[in-house]
Amino acid sequence: MSADHTGSAAAEGAVPREAAARTLLRQMFDAAIAAAQPALCIPPALPAAPKGRLIVIGAGKASAEMARTVERNWPGALTGLVVTRYGYAVPCERIEIIEAAHPVPDAAGLQAARRILDRVQGLGADDTVLCLISGGGSSLLPLPLEGITLEDKQQLNHALLQSGASISEMNCVRRHLSAIKGGRLAAACHPAKVVTLLISDVPGDDPRDIASGPTVPDASTCDDALAIIQRYAIDLPPNVLEALRSGRGESVKPGDPRLASNEVHIIATPQMALEAAARVAEANGIAAHILGDSIEGEARDVGKVMAGIALQAARHGQPFSGACVLLSGGETTVTVRGKGRGGRNVEFLLSCAIALQGQPGIYGLAGDTDGVDGQEEIAGACITPDTLARAWAAGMRPADHLDNNNGHGFFQALGDSVVTGPTLTNVNDFRALLITGN
């Protein structure tokens, strides 16, 4: 599905056919992204002007757009530095924007993290640090503990991304091997006040897990991180294991006096995005049902479950009858075993399509609201009742592509990829299954 679908599903009535179904799905996805734009969420959350200086720092896929919004809405003087993903920078006048790699960190991110820590040294109690954090910040702030190299962090990120670990588990490990995450950045700002504005991309909206919580106290321990490493049989070099086993990687804990005056505000969430999508569906005469904003698990398993719910609704009118859309968010995982390019949204959709077996009247779209599914510059894809038939006609075996974790290759061959470009926000995955009743 291309970005140029226009028009309203209402033109087809409450039971849209394929072209209108695709249009409606894309309109819902676009509405979800629009609801989480920094220009909408930042201004109401800005702090009062401090007696001293305002220093803006931040990291994440949305951080540059967050910084630009702050500049446009802050009446006084400010300075700052934020790091975002390559391709996600926007022009700012007073806040420096640095680009770095995601999801596997690089030297640019390492240097940016060092410079951010340097920027907050020597502040006073009258100063305020405004920290702008969104998803992707974990990889964009890869400053390791002493004795751990960037190469160590890169290898760890590769292993975590392919292990099947949840985002919460991955970030627990990251917090305990970092010199800036797990509350350490906020501690470095002391005695200045820190106000953190968060755009959540994690199931449950736990601030510790958004960019691994650089300004948030963390109750988890090095032992917790070790247990995750053992659970997924991740091979770590001796120096990394030493940092965990010795307790040297402990994060800043709740009750630490250096964080006593800090404020943390979540300004955009997956739930807000799903509610915006639901309003679009309902405006087009389609009942919307939000099944959950924090659904996790293997993407292919979630695809089967969602397909089962959609089939029950289409065939038996249970638990929902008539034309409706099933919405969900969260962050699934892909345990990469094949040679494909991964991508949790396309893996979800391919598994879902296989389970639906061409059931008439069921359409779907799944995409990452940051515009990047896995490591691809592709947000996701869409499925239609004839997805499998078109694949077989093209000589493709859908099950083989699923086994090979090749959802991106599968949907690109069908022309059903969803490409948005940088969305300048990130509130996790968006999934919609539209049941038309046709």
C-alpha positions in Angstrom: 0.0 0.0 0.0 1.5 3.3 -1.0 1.3 6.6 0.8 -1.0 8.2 -1.8 -4.2 6.5 -0.9 -6.9 9.2 -0.5 -10.6 9.5 -0.1 -12.9 8.2 2.6 -14.2 4.8 3.3 -17.5 6.3 3.9 -18.0 6.7 0.2 -18.4 2.9 0.1 -20.7 2.9 3.1 -20.0 1.0 6.3 -18.9 -2.2 4.5 -15.9 -1.1 2.4 -14.5 -3.1 -0.5 -10.8 -3.6 -1.1 -9.7 -0.1 -2.3 -11.7 1.6 0.4 -10.6 -0.9 3.0 -7.0 -0.2 2.2 -7.7 3.5 2.3 -9.4 3.3 5.7 -6.6 1.2 7.2 -4.0 3.8 6.0 -6.1 6.6 7.4 -6.2 4.9 10.8 -2.5 4.4 10.7 -1.8 8.0 9.8 -4.2 9.2 12.6 -2.3 7.1 15.1 1.0 8.7 14.0 -0.5 12.2 14.0 -1.8 11.8 17.6 1.7 11.3 18.9 3.4 14.2 17.1 5.6 16.3 19.3 4.0 19.5 18.0 0.7 18.4 19.6 2.1 16.8 22.8 5.1 19.0 23.9 3.6 22.6 24.4 1.2 21.7 27.2 4.0 19.9 29.1 6.7 22.5 29.1 7.9 23.5 32.6 7.9 26.9 34.1 10.9 29.1 33.3 13.8 28.5 35.8 15.7 31.2 37.6 18.8 30.0 36.0 19.5 28.3 32.6 17.4 25.9 30.6 19.5 23.2 29.0 17.8 20.8 26.6 19.1 17.3 26.1 17.5 14.2 24.6 17.7 11.0 22.6 15.4 9.0 20.4 13.7 8.8 17.0 11.4 11.7 17.9 13.9 13.7 19.9 14.8 16.1 17.1 11.2 17.0 16.4 10.7 17.3 20.1 13.6 19.7 20.3 12.3 21.8 17.4 8.9 22.1 19.1 10.5 23.2 22.3 12.4 25.9 20.4 9.2 27.2 18.8 7.3 27.3 22.1 9.9 28.4 24.6 9.9 32.2 25.2 13.3 32.6 26.8 16.9 31.6 26.2 18.0 28.0 25.9 20.8 25.8 24.7 20.9 22.1 24.0 22.0 18.9 22.3 20.0 15.9 21.3 20.7 12.7 19.3 18.4 11.1 16.9 18.4 8.3 14.2 20.1 8.9 10.9 17.5 10.5 8.6 15.4 11.8 11.5 17.1 15.2 12.1 15.1 18.4 11.6 16.6 22.0 11.5 16.9 23.7 14.9 18.4 27.1 15.7 19.6 26.8 19.3 19.6 23.1 19.9 22.3 21.0 18.2 21.0 17.8 16.5 23.3 14.8 16.1 22.5 11.7 14.1 23.6 8.2 15.0 22.8 4.6 14.3 19.8 2.6 15.4 19.1 -0.3 16.3 22.8 -1.2 16.5 24.8 1.7 18.0 27.8 3.4 16.4 30.7 5.8 17.2 28.5 8.8 16.5 26.1 7.7 19.2 28.9 7.1 21.6 30.3 10.6 21.0 26.9 12.1 21.4 26.3 10.4 24.7 29.7 11.7 26.0 28.9 15.2 24.9 25.4 15.1 26.5 27.0 14.1 29.8 29.6 16.9 29.4 26.8 19.4 28.7 25.2 18.8 32.1 28.3 19.1 34.2 28.6 22.0 36.7 25.0 23.0 36.8 23.4 24.8 39.7 20.2 24.4 41.7 18.6 27.2 39.8 19.1 25.5 36.4 16.7 23.2 34.8 17.5 20.4 32.4 14.7 19.5 30.0 15.2 15.9 28.8 13.4 14.8 25.7 13.3 11.0 25.4 11.6 8.7 22.9 12.0 5.2 21.6 15.3 4.4 20.1 17.3 6.2 22.8 18.8 3.0 24.1 20.8 2.5 20.9 21.5 6.2 20.4 23.1 6.6 23.9 25.5 3.7 23.8 28.0 5.0 26.4 29.3 1.9 28.1 30.7 1.4 31.6 34.4 1.7 32.0 36.1 -1.4 30.8 33.4 -2.2 28.2 33.9 -1.1 24.6 31.5 0.1 21.9 32.2 -3.2 20.0 31.0 -5.1 23.1 27.8 -3.1 23.1 27.3 -3.7 19.4 27.7 -7.4 19.8 25.3 -7.4 22.8 22.7 -5.5 20.8 22.9 -7.9 17.9 22.5 -10.8 20.3 19.6 -9.3 22.2 17.7 -8.4 19.0 17.9 -11.9 17.7 17.3 -13.7 21.1 13.6 -13.3 21.4 13.9 -11.3 24.6 11.2 -8.7 25.3 12.0 -5.0 25.2 11.8 -4.8 28.9 14.3 -7.6 29.3 16.7 -6.1 26.7 16.5 -2.7 28.4 17.2 -4.3 31.8 20.5 -5.6 30.5 21.3 -2.3 28.8 20.7 -0.3 32.0 23.3 -2.3 33.8 26.1 -2.0 31.3 25.7 1.7 30.7 27.4 4.9 32.0 24.4 7.0 31.1 21.2 4.9 31.4 19.3 3.6 34.5 19.1 7.1 36.1 22.8 8.0 35.6 22.1 10.9 33.3 19.8 12.5 35.9 22.3 11.9 38.7 24.9 13.7 36.6 22.6 16.8 36.3 22.4 17.2 40.1 21.8 19.7 41.7 19.9 21.1 38.7 16.2 20.1 38.4 15.5 17.6 35.6 12.2 17.5 33.8 11.8 14.6 31.5 9.2 14.4 28.7 8.7 10.9 27.4 7.0 9.6 24.2 6.4 6.0 25.1 7.2 3.1 22.7 7.2 0.3 25.3 4.4 -2.0 26.5 3.0 -0.7 29.8 4.6 2.7 29.4 7.2 2.0 32.1 9.5 5.1 32.1 12.5 2.8 33.0 12.1 1.0 29.7 11.8 4.1 27.4 15.4 4.5 26.1 16.4 2.4 29.1 15.5 5.2 31.5 18.5 7.6 31.5 16.7 10.0 33.9 14.6 7.5 35.8 15.5 5.5 39.0 15.7 1.8 38.5 14.9 -0.9 41.0 16.2 -3.8 38.9 19.6 -5.2 39.7 22.7 -6.7 38.0 21.5 -10.1 39.1 18.3 -9.5 37.2 20.3 -8.7 34.1 22.4 -11.8 34.5 19.3 -14.0 34.8 18.1 -12.6 31.4 21.5 -13.3 29.8 21.3 -16.9 31.1 17.7 -17.3 30.1 18.4 -16.6 26.5 21.9 -18.2 26.4 23.6 -15.0 25.3 27.4 -15.4 25.1 29.1 -12.4 26.7 32.8 -11.6 26.8 34.5 -11.9 30.3 34.8 -8.1 30.8 31.0 -7.7 30.3 30.2 -10.5 32.6 32.5 -9.0 35.2 30.6 -5.7 35.2 27.4 -7.6 36.1 28.8 -10.2 38.5 30.7 -7.6 40.5 27.7 -5.3 40.8 29.7 -2.5 39.2 26.9 -2.0 36.8 24.2 -1.2 39.4 21.8 1.6 38.3 20.6 4.6 40.3 17.9 3.3 42.7 14.6 4.8 43.9 15.1 7.2 46.8 18.5 8.4 45.6 18.6 12.1 46.8 20.2 13.2 43.5 16.8 12.5 41.8 14.6 13.9 44.6 13.3 17.0 42.7 13.1 15.4 39.3 9.8 15.2 37.3 8.9 12.6 34.7 5.9 13.2 32.3 4.7 10.7 29.7 3.2 12.9 26.9 2.3 10.4 24.2 1.4 6.7 24.5 0.4 3.8 22.3 -3.1 4.0 23.8 -3.5 7.6 22.6 -2.6 6.5 19.1 -5.0 3.6 19.1 -7.8 5.9 20.3 -7.1 8.3 17.5 -7.3 5.4 15.0 -10.6 4.2 16.5 -12.1 7.7 16.0 -11.3 7.5 12.3 -13.0 4.1 12.0 -16.1 5.2 13.9 -16.4 8.4 11.8 -16.6 6.0 8.8 -19.3 3.9 10.3 -17.0 1.1 11.5 -17.1 -0.1 15.1 -13.6 0.0 16.6 -12.4 -2.4 19.3 -9.1 -1.8 21.1 -7.8 -5.3 22.2 -4.8 -4.0 24.0 -2.0 -1.4 23.8 0.8 -3.6 25.2 0.6 -6.9 23.5 3.9 -8.8 23.5 5.1 -12.2 22.4 6.5 -13.8 19.2 5.1 -11.9 16.3 4.1 -15.0 14.4 2.2 -16.3 17.5 0.4 -13.0 18.0 -0.5 -13.1 14.3 -2.2 -16.5 14.7 -4.2 -15.4 17.8 -5.4 -12.2 16.1 -6.4 -14.1 13.0 -8.4 -16.5 15.2 -10.3 -13.6 16.8 -11.0 -12.1 13.4 -12.2 -15.4 12.0 -14.6 -15.9 14.9 -16.0 -12.4 14.4 -16.4 -12.8 10.6 -17.9 -16.3 10.8 -19.9 -16.2 14.0 -20.4 -12.6 15.0 -18.4 -13.3 18.2 -17.2 -11.5 20.2 -18.1 -8.6 17.8 -20.6 -8.6 15.0 -21.0 -6.6 11.9 -18.4 -4.4 10.2 -15.6 -3.7 12.7 -11.9 -3.2 13.2 -9.7 -4.9 15.8 -6.9 -2.6 17.0 -3.9 -3.4 19.0 -0.5 -2.1 19.9 2.6 -3.1 21.8 5.9 -4.7 20.8 6.2 -8.2 19.6 9.5 -10.0 19.0 11.1 -12.0 16.2 13.5 -14.7 17.0 15.5 -14.7 13.8 16.3 -18.3 12.7 16.2 -17.8 8.9 18.1 -15.6 6.5 15.4 -13.1 6.0 15.4 -9.4 7.2 13.1 -9.8 10.2 10.6 -7.1 11.1 8.0 -7.9 13.7 5.1 -6.2 11.9 5.6 -8.0 8.6 6.1 -11.3 10.4 2.9 -10.7 12.3 1.0 -10.0 9.1 2.5 -13.0 7.2 1.6 -15.3 10.0 -1.9 -13.7 10.2 -2.5 -14.1 6.5 -1.5 -17.8 6.6 -3.9 -18.4 9.5 -6.8 -16.5 7.7 -6.4 -18.6 4.6 -8.0 -16.1 2.3 -11.1 -15.6 4.5 -13.3 -13.1 2.6 -13.8 -9.7 4.0 -10.8 -9.4 6.3 -8.1 -6.9 5.7 -5.1 -5.8 7.8 -2.4 -3.3 8.3 0.5 -3.4 10.7 3.3 -0.9 11.0 5.8 0.7 13.4 4.7 4.2 14.1 8.3 5.4 13.7 8.3 4.3 10.1 10.9 1.6 10.6 10.0 -2.1 11.0 13.1 -3.9 12.3 16.1 -2.5 10.4 14.2 -1.6 7.2 13.1 1.8 6.0 9.7 0.3 5.7 7.0 0.8 8.3 5.1 -2.4 7.7 2.6 -3.9 5.2 -1.0 -4.7 4.5 -2.9 -7.9 3.8 -6.1 -8.6 1.8 -8.2 -11.7 1.3 -6.2 -12.5 -1.9 -2.7 -12.1 -0.3 -2.0 -15.8 -0.4 -3.4 -16.3 -3.8 -1.3 -13.5 -5.3 1.8 -15.0 -3.6 1.2 -18.5 -5.0 0.5 -17.0 -8.4 3.9 -15.3 -8.2 5.6 -18.5 -7.3 6.1 -17.7 -3.6 5.3 -20.2 -0.8 4.1 -18.0 2.2 5.1 -20.6 4.8 8.6 -20.7 3.5 9.0 -16.9 3.7 7.7 -17.1 7.3 10.1 -19.8 8.2 12.9 -17.7 6.8 11.8 -14.5 8.7 11.4 -12.9 5.3 8.2 -10.9 5.7 9.7 -7.8 4.1 10.8 -9.6 1.0 7.3 -11.3 0.8 5.3 -8.1 1.0 7.7 -6.1 -1.2 7.3 -8.7 -4.0 3.5 -8.2 -3.7 3.7 -4.4 -3.7 2.0 -4.3 -0.3 4.7 -2.7 1.8 3.7 0.5 3.8 6.4 3.2 3.5 5.9 6.4 5.5 9.5 7.8 5.7 10.6 9.3 9.1 7.4 10.0 11.1 9.3 12.0 13.8 7.5 10.1 16.5 7.4 6.6 18.0 4.6 5.0 20.0 5.4 1.4 19.1 3.5 -0.9 16.8 0.1 -0.4 15.3 -2.0 -3.3 14.2 -5.5 -3.2 12.6 -7.7 -6.1 11.3 -10.7 -4.8 9.4 -13.7 -7.1 9.1 -16.0 -5.8 6.5 -18.7 -8.5 6.6 -18.4 -8.9 2.8 
